[in-house]
């Protein structure tokens, strides 16, 4: 059944997901606050700053008018940076109240809010009350916009506490190159999506320093143990972390040049200063803020996260990367069995 979908955020992932939905036969309105970007998408059918070598569907419509984008929408898909989710959700709620709409809410962003450290579904739920939505679903997993744009085979997860809502999102997006699995562990899916960006910074740093595959495999494995420990402490199902939104997303983010977090870590490992890395990237590096969140949450829960602590020291305490690696490698020996989450 054809749905009307408002996609909020025309970065690489938002615009590619909008194009997927359009190709799937849905009516899509893609919202951006940048008029030049909307004009480019509507008239040239490209989004050159964010996604190269993709000609978007002629029927995909971009707009800077949020009310126009939300008009009669069955589904609203948030794909804005984490730091903008609350602000955009407030604006969305104002419009939904005025028009008496209650669409299904979906988000495909990955991170935690600064200061509150709340998950994205929590932010959206706070700003858009139950009377103005059908429920919230998170769309997450190992996916690069650049590859989905060219119909590479991709498998991701639709997570909601309400399985029927997750199935609706599954039906909305699934096609012959994009396969969606459902999951009811919303906490685990969102936390896995956020925390893996921290480990990706570390993986990039190892590459920048010239370390090989052994080091990267070790970092990813022990990084997954840390992610799992913290996630379970907040109510996640440990099995989620060995699924698509856990180890799957960790692998793709820690091994690919498409990953902003990996590229940022690579530059740090090569000796570039953090402010220069941020300036050069030109897009949000979610792992930087998420690392601070994970560091402080782990301290609150008294959970041991040595890799996260080391990356935090590099990002926020100006610690030397090589010294932090040395400290990790010379820690007291432990049993792997007792260091696992489950």
TORROMAR-311014 format. One record per atom (N, C-alpha, C, CB): residue in three letters; x, y, z. Coordinates in steps of 0.2 Angstrom, whole numbers, plus 2048, in hexadecimal, padded with zeros to 3 digits. Glycine has a CB too. Layout:
! TORROMAR-311014
ALAXYZ
...
This chain:
! TORROMAR-311014
UNK8047FA800
UNK800800800
UNK804806800
UNK7FB800806
UNK80380B7FC
UNK8078117FB
UNK805816801
UNK8058157F5
UNK80B818804
UNK80B81C80A
UNK80E823808
UNK80F819810
UNK80B82880C
UNK80E82F80B
UNK813830811
UNK80983580B
UNK81A83180F
UNK81F831814
UNK823838814
UNK82482B813
UNK82483B819
UNK82884181A
UNK82E83F81D
UNK82484681F
UNK834840819
UNK83A83F81B
UNK83E84581D
UNK83F83B816
UNK840845824
UNK84284C826
UNK84A84B827
UNK83F84D82D
UNK84D84F823
UNK85584E822
UNK85784C81C
UNK85784A828
UNK85B850818
UNK85D84E811
UNK86484E811
UNK85A85480C
UNK86784B816
UNK86E849815
UNK86F843811
UNK87184881C
UNK87583F812
UNK87683980E
UNK87183480F
UNK87D83780F
UNK870832815
UNK86B82D817
UNK86482F816
UNK86C82A81E
UNK862835818
UNK85B837817
UNK859837810
UNK85A83D81A
UNK85D83A80C
UNK85B83A805
UNK85B834801
UNK86083F801
UNK86082F803
UNK860828800
UNK85A824802
UNK866825802
UNK858825809
UNK85282180B
UNK84C824808
UNK851822813
UNK84C82B807
UNK84682E803
UNK84582B7FC
UNK847835803
UNK84B82A7F9
UNK84B8277F2
UNK8498207F2
UNK8528287EF
UNK84B81C7F7
UNK8498157F8
UNK8418157F8
UNK84C8127FE
UNK83E8197FD
UNK8378197FE
UNK83381B7F7
UNK83581E803
UNK8368207F4
UNK8338227ED
UNK83481C7E8
UNK8378287EA
UNK8398197E8
UNK83A8137E3
UNK83580E7E5
UNK8418117E3
UNK83380D7EC
UNK82F8087EE
UNK82780A7ED
UNK8308077F6
UNK8268107EA
UNK8208127E8
UNK81C8167ED
UNK81C80C7E7
UNK81F8197F2
UNK81C81D7F7
UNK81D8247F4
UNK81F81C7FE
UNK8188287F7
UNK8188307F6
UNK81D8337FB
UNK8118337F6
UNK8228367F9
UNK8278387FE
UNK8288407FD
UNK82E8357FD
UNK829843803
UNK82B84A803
UNK83184A808
UNK82584E807
UNK83684D805
UNK83D84D808
UNK83E85480B
UNK84284B804
UNK83E855811
UNK83F85C814
UNK84685D816
UNK83B85C81B
UNK848863814
UNK84F866815
UNK84E86D817
UNK854865810
UNK85287081B
UNK85287781D
UNK85687B818
UNK854879824
UNK859878813
UNK85E87C80E
UNK85A87C808
UNK86487880D
UNK858882806
UNK8558837FF
UNK8598817F9
UNK85288B7FF
UNK85F8827F9
UNK8638807F4
UNK8638797F3
UNK86A8837F4
UNK8648757F8
UNK86386E7F8
UNK85D86B7F5
UNK86586B7FF
UNK85786E7F8
UNK85186C7F5
UNK85086E7EE
UNK84B8707F9
UNK8538737EB
UNK8538757E4
UNK8578707E0
UNK85587C7E3
UNK85D86E7E3
UNK8618697DF
UNK85D8637DE
UNK8688697E3
UNK85A8607E4
UNK85785A7E4
UNK85185A7DF
UNK8558587EB
UNK84D85F7DF
UNK8478607DB
UNK8498617D3
UNK8438657DD
UNK84E8657D2
UNK84F8667CB
UNK8558637C8
UNK85186E7CB
UNK85A8617CC
UNK86085D7C9
UNK8608567CB
UNK8668607CB
UNK85B8547D0
UNK85B84E7D2
UNK86184B7D5
UNK8588497CD
UNK86584F7D8
UNK86B84D7DB
UNK86C8507E2
UNK87184F7D7
UNK87084E7E6
UNK8718517ED
UNK8798507EE
UNK86E84C7F3
UNK87C8547EA
UNK8848547E9
UNK8888547EF
UNK8868597E4
UNK8868587F4
UNK88A8597FA
UNK88A8537FE
UNK88885F7FE
UNK88584F7FE
UNK884849803
UNK885843800
UNK87E84A806
UNK8838427F9
UNK88383B7F6
UNK88583C7EF
UNK87C8387F7
UNK88B8397ED
UNK88D83A7E6
UNK88A8357E2
UNK89583A7E6
UNK88A8367DB
UNK8898317D6
UNK88282E7D7
UNK88E82C7D6
UNK87D8327D9
UNK87682F7DA
UNK8718347D7
UNK87482E7E1
UNK86D8327D2
UNK8688367CF
UNK8628347D3
UNK8688357C7
UNK85F8387D6
UNK8598377DA
UNK8538367D5
UNK85783C7DF
UNK84E8337D8
UNK8478327D4
UNK8448397D2
UNK84282E7D8
UNK8428397CC
UNK83F83F7CA
UNK8398417CE
UNK83C83F7C2
UNK83583C7D1
UNK82F83D7D5
UNK83183F7DC
UNK82B8377D4
UNK83783F7DE
UNK8398407E5
UNK8388487E6
UNK84083E7E7
UNK83484A7EB
UNK8338517EC
UNK8378547F2
UNK82C8537EC
UNK83B8597F2
UNK83E85C7F8
UNK83B8637F9
UNK84585D7F7
UNK83A8647FF
UNK83786B801
UNK83B86D808
UNK83086A802
UNK83A874808
UNK83D87780F
UNK837879813
UNK84187E80D
UNK831877811
UNK82B879815
UNK829873819
UNK82587B810
UNK82A87381F
UNK82986D824
UNK82186B824
UNK82B86E82B
UNK81D870824
UNK81686F824
UNK81486B81D
UNK812875825
UNK81786D818
UNK81586A811
UNK818863811
UNK81986E80B
UNK81D862814
UNK82085B814
UNK81C856819
UNK82785B817
UNK81985981E
UNK815855823
UNK80E854821
UNK815858829
UNK80B85881C
UNK80485881A
UNK802851818
UNK80385C814
UNK7FD84E81C
UNK7FA84881B
UNK7FF84281B
UNK7F6848814
UNK80584381F
UNK80A83D81F
UNK807837823
UNK810840822
UNK808832820
UNK80782B824
UNK80C82A829
UNK80582681F
UNK81282B826
UNK81982A82A
UNK81D83082A
UNK81C823826
UNK82183182F
UNK82683682F
UNK82C833831
UNK82483C835
UNK83183482D
UNK83883182E
UNK83D836830
UNK83A82D828
UNK83F836836
UNK84583A838
UNK84B838836
UNK84483C840
UNK84F83C832
UNK85683A831
UNK85A840831
UNK857837829
UNK859844837
UNK85D84A838
UNK86384883D
UNK85985083B
UNK86884C83E
UNK86D84A843
UNK86A84A84A
UNK873850843
UNK86D84684E
UNK86A845855
UNK86984C858
UNK86F841859
UNK86E851858
UNK86D85785B
UNK86785B859
UNK87485B85A
UNK864859853
UNK85F85D850
UNK85885A851
UNK86085F849
UNK858854854
UNK852850854
UNK84D853859
UNK853849857
UNK84F85685F
UNK84A859863
UNK84785F860
UNK84D85A86A
UNK84B86385D
UNK84886985A
UNK844868855
UNK84E86E858
UNK845863850
UNK84186284B
UNK83B85E84D
UNK84485D846
UNK83B85A852
UNK835857855
UNK83085C858
UNK83785285A
UNK83386185B
UNK82E86685E
UNK82A86A858
UNK83286C862
UNK82E86B853
UNK82A86E84D
UNK82586A84A
UNK830870848
UNK827863849
UNK82385E847
UNK81C85E84B
UNK826857846
UNK81D85E851
UNK81785D856
UNK813863855
UNK81A85C85D
UNK815869855
UNK81186F854
UNK80D86E84E
UNK815875853
UNK80F86B848
UNK80C86A842
UNK806865843
UNK81086983C
UNK80885F846
UNK80485A847
UNK7FE85C84B
UNK80885484A
UNK7FF860850
UNK7FA862855
UNK7F5866851
UNK7FC86685B
UNK7F886B84D
UNK7F486F849
UNK7EF86C843
UNK7F8875845
UNK7F2866841
UNK7EF86383B
UNK7EB85C83E
UNK7F4861836
UNK7EC85B844
UNK7E9855848
UNK7EB84E844
UNK7E1856847
UNK7F284E843
UNK7F4848840
UNK7F8843845
UNK7F984A83A
UNK7F883D844
UNK7FB838848
UNK7FF833844
UNK7F683584D
UNK804835840
UNK80883083C
UNK80C82B840
UNK80C834837
UNK80F82683C
UNK81482283F
UNK81A82583F
UNK81481B83B
UNK81E825844
UNK825829845
UNK82A824844
UNK82582D84B
UNK82F825840
UNK83582183F
UNK83B82583F
UNK83481D838
UNK840822842
UNK847826841
UNK84C82283F
UNK849829848
UNK85182583B
UNK857821839
UNK85D82583B
UNK856820831
UNK85D828840
UNK86382C843
UNK866827848
UNK861833846
UNK86D829849
UNK87182484E
UNK875829853
UNK87582084A
UNK872829859
UNK87682D85E
UNK87282D864
UNK87883385B
UNK875831869
UNK87283386F
UNK87283A870
UNK875830875
UNK86D83D873
UNK86C844874
UNK872847879
UNK865846876
UNK87584D877
UNK87985087C
UNK876851882
UNK87D856879
UNK87A851888
UNK87885388F
UNK87284E892
UNK87585A88F
UNK86D84C88E
UNK868848891
UNK86A84088F
UNK86184988E
UNK86E83F88A
UNK870839888
UNK86A834886
UNK87483588D
UNK864837884
UNK85E833883
UNK85F83087C
UNK858837883
UNK85C82B87B
UNK85B828874
UNK85682C870
UNK859820875
UNK85782B869
UNK85382F865
UNK84C82E865
UNK85582E85D
UNK84A827866
UNK843826867
UNK84082986D
UNK84181F867
UNK84482A873
UNK84282D879
UNK841835878
UNK84782C87E
UNK845838874
UNK84583F872
UNK83E84086E
UNK84B84186E
UNK83D83C869
UNK83783D865
UNK83183C869
UNK83783885F
UNK83183786D
UNK82B836872
UNK82983B876
UNK82C82F875
UNK82F83F879
UNK82E84487D
UNK82A84A87A
UNK834846880
UNK82C84B874
UNK82A851870
UNK82485086C
UNK83085486C
UNK82284A86A
UNK81C849866
UNK81884486A
UNK81E84685F
UNK81384686E
UNK80F841873
UNK80C83C86F
UNK80A846877
UNK80A837872
UNK80683186F
UNK80083386B
UNK80582C875
UNK7FD83886D
UNK7F783A869
UNK7F883C862
UNK7F383F86D
UNK7FF83E861
UNK80084085A
UNK80583C856
UNK80484785B
UNK805835858
UNK809831855
UNK80682A856
UNK811831856
UNK808825851
UNK80681E852
UNK80B81A856
UNK80481B84B
UNK81181C857
UNK81681985A
UNK81D81B857
UNK81581185A
UNK822818859
UNK82981A857
UNK82D813855
UNK82D81E85C
UNK83081484F
UNK83480E84D
UNK83B81184B
UNK83180B847
UNK84080D84D
UNK84780F84B
UNK84980A845
UNK84C80E851
UNK84C80E840
UNK84F80A83B
UNK85780A83B
UNK84C80D834
UNK85A80583C
UNK86180583D
UNK8647FE83B
UNK862806845
UNK86B7FF83A
UNK86F7F9838
UNK8747FA833
UNK86A7F4834
UNK8787F5831
UNK87E7F782D
UNK87C7F9826
UNK8827F082C
UNK87D800825
UNK87A80381F
UNK87E80981D
UNK87380481F
UNK88180A817
UNK884810815
UNK88081380F
UNK88B80E812
UNK87E819810
UNK87A81C80B
UNK87C81B804
UNK87982480C
UNK88381C803
UNK88681B7FD
UNK8858147F9
UNK88E81C7FD
UNK88480F7FD
UNK8838087FB
UNK87C8077FA
UNK8868037FF
UNK8788097FE
UNK8708087FD
UNK86E80C7F7
UNK86C80B803
UNK8718127F6
UNK8708167F0
UNK8718127E9
UNK87481C7F0
UNK87680E7E9
UNK87780A7E3
UNK8748037E4
UNK87F80A7E2
UNK8708027E8
UNK86C7FC7E9
UNK8707F67EB
UNK8697FA7E2
UNK8767F77EF
UNK8797F27F2
UNK8757EE7F6
UNK8807F47F5
UNK8767E87F7
UNK8727E47FC
UNK8737E6803
UNK8737DC7FB
UNK86E7E8807
UNK86E7EB80D
UNK8697E8812
UNK86E7F280D
UNK86A7E6818
UNK8667E381D
UNK8667E8823
UNK8677DC81E
UNK8607EA825
UNK8607EE82B
UNK85A7EC82F
UNK8607F6829
UNK8597F0835
UNK8547EE83A
UNK84F7F383B
UNK8577EC841
UNK8497F283C
UNK8437F683E
UNK8417F4845
UNK83D7F6839
UNK8437F984A
UNK8417F7851
UNK83C7FB854
UNK8487F7855
UNK8387F8858
UNK8327FB85B
UNK8307F7861
UNK82D7FD857
UNK82E7FA866
UNK82B7F686C
UNK8247F2869
UNK8297FA872
UNK8217F5864
UNK81B7F3861
UNK81D7EF85A
UNK8167F885F
UNK81D7E885A
UNK81F7E5855
UNK81C7E684E
UNK81F7DD856
UNK8157E884F
UNK8117E9849
UNK8137F0846
UNK80A7EA84B
UNK8167F484A
UNK8187FB847
UNK81F7F9843
UNK81980084C
UNK8237F5846
UNK8297F3843
UNK8287F083C
UNK82E7EF847
UNK8237EC83C
UNK8217E8836
UNK81E7ED830
UNK81B7E3837
UNK81B7F2832
UNK8197F782E
UNK81F7FB82A
UNK8157FD831
UNK8247FC82E
UNK82A7FF82B
UNK82E7FA827
UNK82F802831
UNK82E7F4829
UNK8317EF825
UNK82D7EF81E
UNK8307E8828
UNK8277EF81E
UNK8237EF817
UNK8257F5813
UNK81C7EE819
UNK8267FB817
UNK827801814
UNK82D802810
UNK826807819
UNK8327FF812
UNK8397FF810
UNK83B7F980C
UNK83E801815
UNK8397F380D
UNK83C7ED80A
UNK83B7ED803
UNK8397E780E
UNK8407EB7FF
UNK8407EA7F8
UNK8467E57F6
UNK8417F07F4
UNK8487E47F0
UNK84C7DF7EE
UNK8547E07F0
UNK84C7DD7E7
UNK8557E67F2
UNK85C7E87F4
UNK85C7EA7FC
UNK85F7ED7F0
UNK8577EC7FF
UNK8577EE806
UNK8527E9809
UNK8547F5806
UNK8557E580E
UNK8517E0812
UNK8517E3819
UNK8547D9811
UNK84B7E381C
UNK8497E5823
UNK8477E0827
UNK8447EB823
UNK84B7DF82D
UNK8497DB832
UNK8457DF838
UNK84F7D7835
UNK8417DB83C
UNK83E7DF841
UNK8417DD848
UNK8367DD841
UNK8407E184D
UNK8437E0853
UNK83F7E4858
UNK84B7E2854
UNK83D7E185E
UNK83A7E5863
UNK83E7E8869
UNK8357E0867
UNK8457E7868
UNK8497EA86D
UNK84C7F186B
UNK8507E586E
UNK8477F686B
UNK8497FD869
UNK84F7FF86D
UNK84380186A
UNK84F7FE873
UNK855801877
UNK85C7FE874
UNK8547FF87E
UNK85C7F7873
UNK8627F4871
UNK8647F786A
UNK8627ED871
UNK85F7F7865
UNK8607FA85F
UNK86380185E
UNK85A7F985A
UNK860805862
UNK86280C862
UNK86980D866
UNK85D810866
UNK86A80986B
UNK87180A86E
UNK87680786A
UNK870807875
UNK875801867
UNK87A7FE863
UNK87C80385D
UNK8777F8860
UNK87780685A
UNK87880B855
UNK87C811857
UNK87180E852
UNK87B81385D
UNK87F819860
UNK886817862
UNK87B81C866
UNK886812866
UNK88D810869
UNK89280E864
UNK88C80B86E
UNK89080B85E
UNK895808859
UNK89980E856
UNK891804854
UNK896814856
UNK89A819853
UNK8A081B857
UNK89681F853
UNK8A081985E
UNK8A681A862
UNK8AC816860
UNK8A4819869
UNK8AA80F85F
UNK8AF80A85D
UNK8B180C856
UNK8AC80385D
UNK8AD80E852
UNK8AF81084B
UNK8B581684B
UNK8A9812847
UNK8B481A84F
UNK8B981F850
UNK8C081C852
UNK8B8824856
UNK8C0817856
UNK8C6813858
UNK8C980F852
UNK8C480F85E
UNK8C480C84F
UNK8C6808849
UNK8CA80C844
UNK8C0805846
UNK8C7812842
UNK8CA81783E
UNK8D1819840
UNK8C681D83D
UNK8D181B847
UNK8D881D84A
UNK8DD817849
UNK8D781E851
UNK8DB81184A
UNK8E080C849
UNK8E380C842
UNK8DD80584A
UNK8DE80D83D
UNK8E080D836
UNK8E5813835
UNK8DA80D831
UNK8E3818837
UNK8E781E836
UNK8EE81D839
UNK8E4824839
UNK8EF81983F
UNK8F5818842
UNK8F981283E
UNK8F4816849
UNK8F680F83A
UNK8F980A836
UNK8F9803839
UNK90080B836
UNK8F480283D
UNK8F37FB840
UNK8EF7F783B
UNK8EF7FB847
UNK8F07F083C
UNK8ED7EC837
UNK8E67E8839
UNK8F27E6835
UNK8E57E3836
UNK8DE7E0837
UNK8DD7DD83E
UNK8DD7DA832
UNK8E37DA841
UNK8E27D7847
UNK8E07DC84C
UNK8E97D484A
UNK8E37E284C
UNK8E17E8851
UNK8DA7EA850
UNK8E57EE850
UNK8D77EA849
UNK8D17EC848
UNK8CC7E784B
UNK8D07ED841
UNK8CD7E084A
UNK8C97DB84C
UNK8C87DB853
UNK8CB7D4849
UNK8CE7DC857
UNK8CE7DD85E
UNK8CA7E2861
UNK8D57DD861
UNK8CA7E885E
UNK8C77EE860
UNK8BF7ED85F
UNK8C97F485C
UNK8BD7EA859
UNK8B67E9858
UNK8B37E485D
UNK8B57E7850
UNK8B77DF85E
UNK8B47DA862
UNK8B37DC869
UNK8B97D3862
UNK8B97DF86C
UNK8B87E2873
UNK8B47E8873
UNK8BF7E3875
UNK8B37EC86E
UNK8AF7F186E
UNK8A87EF86E
UNK8B07F5867
UNK8A67E986B
UNK89F7E786B
UNK89E7E5872
UNK89F7E1866
UNK8A37E2876
UNK8A17E087D
UNK8A07E6881
UNK8A87DC87F
UNK8A37EB880
UNK8A17F2883
UNK89A7F4882
UNK8A77F7882
UNK8997F587B
UNK8927F7879
UNK88D7F387C
UNK8927F7871
UNK88E7EC87C
UNK8897E887F
UNK8887E9887
UNK88B7E087E
UNK88E7E988A
UNK88D7EA892
UNK8897F1893
UNK8947EB895
UNK88A7F6890
UNK8877FC891
UNK87F7FC88F
UNK88A80288E
UNK87E7F9889
UNK8777F8887
UNK8737F488B
UNK8777F5880
UNK8767EE88E
UNK8727EA892
UNK8707ED899
UNK8767E3893
UNK8757F289B
UNK8747F58A1
UNK86E7FA8A1
UNK87A7F98A3
UNK86C7FC89B
UNK866800899
UNK8607FD897
UNK868806894
UNK8607F6897
UNK85A7F2896
UNK85A7EF88F
UNK8557F7896
UNK8607EF88B
UNK8607EC885
UNK8607E4885
UNK8667EF881
UNK85E7E1880
UNK85F7DA880
UNK8667D887D
UNK8597D787B
UNK86A7D5881
UNK8717D387E
UNK8717D0877
UNK8747CF883
UNK86C7CD875
UNK86C7C986F
UNK86C7CF869
UNK8677C486E
UNK8697D486A
UNK8697DA865
UNK8707DC863
UNK8657E0868
UNK8757DB867
UNK87B7DE865
UNK87F7D9861
UNK87F7DF86C
UNK87C7D3860
UNK87F7CE85B
UNK87B7CE855
UNK8807C785E
UNK8777D3854
UNK8727D384E
UNK8747D9849
UNK86B7D4850
UNK8707DB845
UNK8727E0840
UNK8737E7843
UNK86C7E083B
UNK86F7E9848
UNK8717EF84B
UNK8767EF850
UNK86A7F284E
UNK8797E9851
UNK87F7E9856
UNK8857E8852
UNK87D7E485B
UNK8877E1852
UNK88D7E084E
UNK88D7E1847
UNK88F7D884F
UNK8877E1844
UNK8877E283D
UNK8897EA83B
UNK8807E183A
UNK8867EE83F
UNK8877F583E
UNK88E7F7840
UNK8827F9842
UNK8917F3845
UNK8977F5848
UNK89C7F3842
UNK8997F084E
UNK89B7ED83F
UNK8A07EB83A
UNK8A07F0834
UNK89E7E4837
UNK89A7F2832
UNK89A7F782C
UNK89D7FE82E
UNK8937F7829
UNK89C800834
UNK89E807836
UNK8A6807837
UNK89A80983C
UNK8A8801839
UNK8AF80183B
UNK8B47FF835
UNK8B07FC841
UNK8B17FD830
UNK8B57FB82A
UNK8B57FE824
UNK8B47F3829
UNK8B1804824
UNK8AF80781D
UNK8B180E81D
UNK8A880681C
UNK8B4810817
UNK8B5817816
UNK8AF81B815
UNK8BA818810
UNK8A9818815
UNK8A381C814
UNK8A181F81B
UNK89D818812
UNK8A481C820
UNK8A281E827
UNK8A6824829
UNK8A481882C
UNK8A282982B
UNK8A482F82D
UNK8A982E834
UNK89F83582F
UNK8A682A838
UNK8AA82983F
UNK8B082683D
UNK8A5825843
UNK8B0821839
UNK8B781D837
UNK8BC822834
UNK8B5818832
UNK8B982782F
UNK8BD82C82C
UNK8C0831831
UNK8BA82F826
UNK8BC833836
UNK8BE83783B
UNK8C483483F
UNK8B883983F
UNK8C382E841
UNK8C882A845
UNK8CE829841
UNK8C5824847
UNK8CE82883B
UNK8D3827836
UNK8D882D836
UNK8D182582F
UNK8D4833836
UNK8D883A836
UNK8DB83B83D
UNK8D383F834
UNK8D8839842
UNK8DB83A849
UNK8E1836849
UNK8D683884E
UNK8E082F847
UNK8E682B847
UNK8EC82D843
UNK8E4824845
UNK8EB83183E
UNK8F0833839
UNK8F383A83C
UNK8ED835832
UNK8F083C842
UNK8F3842845
UNK8EF849844
UNK8FA843842
UNK8EA849841
UNK8E684F840
UNK8E2851847
UNK8E184E83B
UNK8E2857849
UNK8DF85984F
UNK8D785984E
UNK8E1860850
UNK8D4857854
UNK8CC856853
UNK8C885C850
UNK8CA85585A
UNK8CA862852
UNK8C686884F
UNK8C7868847
UNK8C886F852
UNK8CD866845
UNK8CE86683E
UNK8CA86083A
UNK8D586683C
UNK8CA85B83E
UNK8C685583B
UNK8BE85783B
UNK8C784F840
UNK8BC85A840
UNK8B585C840
UNK8B386183A
UNK8B385F847
UNK8B8866839
UNK8B786B834
UNK8B786882D
UNK8BC870835
UNK8BC86382C
UNK8BD860826
UNK8B785B824
UNK8C385C826
UNK8B4858829
UNK8AF853827
UNK8A9856824
UNK8AD84F82E
UNK8A785C827
UNK8A1860824
UNK89A85C825
UNK8A286081C
UNK89A857829
UNK89485382B
UNK895851832
UNK89284D826
UNK88F850835
UNK88F84E83C
UNK89384783E
UNK88884D83F
UNK898847843
UNK89B841845
UNK89883F84B
UNK8A3843845
UNK89383B84B
UNK88F839851
UNK893836856
UNK88983584F
UNK898832855
UNK89C82F85A
UNK8A083385F
UNK8A182B856
UNK8A183985D
UNK8A583E862
UNK8A083F868
UNK8A784485E
UNK89A842866
UNK89584386C
UNK89383D86F
UNK88F847869
UNK89283786C
UNK89083186F
UNK89582E873
UNK88E82C869
UNK89C82F872
UNK8A182D876
UNK8A183087D
UNK8A882E873
UNK89F83687D
UNK89F83A884
UNK899837887
UNK89E842882
UNK893836884
UNK88D833887
UNK88F82C88A
UNK887833882
UNK892828886
UNK893821888
UNK89882188E
UNK89681D883
UNK89D82688E
UNK8A2826893
UNK89E82889A
UNK8A782C892
UNK89A82D89A
UNK89682F8A0
UNK89182A8A2
UNK89383689F
UNK88E82789D
UNK88982289F
UNK88C81C8A2
UNK885820899
UNK89281A8A0
UNK8958148A3
UNK8988168AA
UNK89B81289E
UNK89A81C8AB
UNK89C81E8B1
UNK89681E8B6
UNK89F8258B1
UNK8908208B4
UNK88A8208B8
UNK8888188BA
UNK8848238B5
UNK8898148B5
UNK88780D8B6
UNK88D8098B9
UNK88480A8B0
UNK89380C8BA
UNK8998088BC
UNK89A8028B8
UNK8988068C3
UNK89A8048B1
UNK89C7FE8AC
UNK8A38008A9
UNK8967FE8A7
UNK8A77FB8A9
UNK8AD7FB8A6
UNK8AD7FC89E
UNK8B27F58A8
UNK8B080189C
UNK8B0802894
UNK8B7805892
UNK8AA807892
UNK8BC801893
UNK8C3804892
UNK8C480788B
UNK8C87FF893
UNK8C1804886
UNK8C280787F
UNK8BF80D87E
UNK8C0802879
UNK8B980E881
UNK8B5814880
UNK8B8819884
UNK8AE813883
UNK8BB81788A
UNK8BF81C88E
UNK8C581F88B
UNK8C1819895
UNK8C881A887
UNK8CE81C884
UNK8CD82187E
UNK8D2816881
UNK8C782087A
UNK8C5824875
UNK8C382B878
UNK8C0821871
UNK8BF82B87E
UNK8BD831881
UNK8C3835883
UNK8B982F887
UNK8C9832885
UNK8CF836887
UNK8D2839881
UNK8D483188B
UNK8D283687C
UNK8D5839876
UNK8D083F873
UNK8D5834870
UNK8CA83E873
UNK8C5843871
UNK8C5849875
UNK8BF84086F
UNK8C484887C
UNK8C284D881
UNK8C884F886
UNK8BC84B885
UNK8CD84B886
UNK8D384C88B
UNK8D984D887
UNK8D3847890
UNK8D984D880
UNK8DF84E87C
UNK8E484987E
UNK8E185587D
UNK8E284387F
UNK8E783E881
UNK8EA83C87A
UNK8E4838884
UNK8F083987B
UNK8F4836875
UNK8F1830873
UNK8FC836876
UNK8EF82F86D
UNK8EC82886B
UNK8F182286C
UNK8EA829863
UNK8F782386A
UNK8FB81D86B
UNK8FC81B873
UNK90281F869
UNK8FC820877
UNK8FD81F87E
UNK8F681B881
UNK8FE825882
UNK8F181E87E
UNK8EA81A880
UNK8EA81387E
UNK8E481E87D
UNK8ED812878
UNK8ED80B875
UNK8F280787A
UNK8EF80B86E
UNK8F780A87C
UNK8FC806880
UNK8F9805887
UNK90280A881
UNK8F5809889
UNK8F2808890
UNK8EC80288F
UNK8EE80E892
UNK8E980288A
UNK8E47FD889
UNK8E87F6888
UNK8E07FE882
UNK8ED7F6885
UNK8F17EF884
UNK8F47ED88A
UNK8F67F087E
UNK8F67F188F
UNK8F97EF895
UNK8F57EF89B
UNK8FF7F4896
UNK8EE7EF89A
UNK8EA7EE89F
UNK8EB7E78A2
UNK8E37EF89D
UNK8E97E68A8
UNK8E97DF8AC
UNK8E67DA8A7
UNK8E67E08B3
UNK8E97D48A7
UNK8E67CF8A3
UNK8DF7CC8A6
UNK8EA7C98A3
UNK8DB7CA8A1
UNK8D47C88A4
UNK8D27C28A0
UNK8CF7CE8A3
UNK8CD7BF8A2
UNK8CA7B989F
UNK8C47BC89A
UNK8C67B48A4
UNK8C57BA894
UNK8C07BC88F
UNK8B97BA891
UNK8C17B9888
UNK8B87B4894
UNK8B17B2896
UNK8AE7B689B
UNK8B27AB899
UNK8B27B98A0
UNK8AF7BD8A5
UNK8AE7C48A2
UNK8B37BD8AB
UNK8B17C689D
UNK8B07CD89A
UNK8AB7CE895
UNK8B77CF897
UNK8A77C8894
UNK8A17C988F
UNK89B7CB893
UNK8A07C288C
UNK8967CE88F
UNK8907D0892
UNK88B7CA893
UNK88C7D588D
UNK88C7C588F
UNK8877BF890
UNK88B7B988D
UNK8817C088C
